[in-house]
Amino acid sequence: LDMSGTGVARTAVFAPHGPWDLAWSYDCHAHGTGTGIFDVYTRGAAPGVTADEAFEGDVDLQRQGRTDVAGDGVHHFQTSGPQLLDISPYPECTWHITARG
């Protein structure tokens, strides 16, 4: 899965066969708010398929003592089976994600 956009989005279903990584970046500079929020929610896309907790890019950056206006990193998930992602930036930040597993 390799996807870029601006604002809220939902990915197509993908099916990791085991643990997988979400590489992510976002940039809210164009909006002049001085801050940004970047959340990605995993959803099990088939009955009985569980989803991991939400991943919060802005919170992850704050833990590292880095800015939350823009950022990037990699988050590790343990789920497998059909998944989809709800991408929820605020404000309408630009973003890019890749999922590999």
WOSULKA-V595643 format. One record per backbone hydrogen bond with DSSP energy under -1.0 kcal/mol. NH is the residue of the N-H (numbers start at 0). CO is the residue of the C=O. E is the energy in kcal/mol with one decimal. If there is no record, write none. Layout:
# WOSULKA-V595643
nh: (NH:NH)
co: (CO:CO)
e: (E:E)
This chain:
# WOSULKA-V595643
nh: (2:4:6:8:10:13:19:20:21:22:23:24:25:26:27:30:31:36:38:39:40:42:44:48:54:56:59:60:61:62:63:64:65:70:72:74:76:80:82:83:85:86:87:89:92:93:94:95:96:97:98:99)
co: (96:94:92:86:84:82:76:99:74:97:72:95:70:93:68:27:28:89:87:54:85:83:81:45:39:37:55:56:57:58:59:61:60:25:23:21:19:15:13:42:40:8:38:36:90:26:4:24:2:22:0:20)
e: (-2.7:-2.1:-2.1:-1.9:-2.4:-2.6:-1.7:-3.3:-3.0:-2.7:-2.6:-1.7:-2.4:-2.4:-2.7:-1.6:-1.6:-2.8:-1.3:-2.7:-2.7:-2.4:-2.5:-2.3:-3.1:-2.5:-2.2:-2.2:-2.0:-2.1:-1.1:-1.3:-2.7:-2.3:-2.1:-2.5:-3.2:-2.9:-3.4:-1.8:-2.6:-3.1:-3.1:-2.5:-3.4:-1.9:-2.5:-2.2:-3.0:-2.3:-2.2:-2.3)
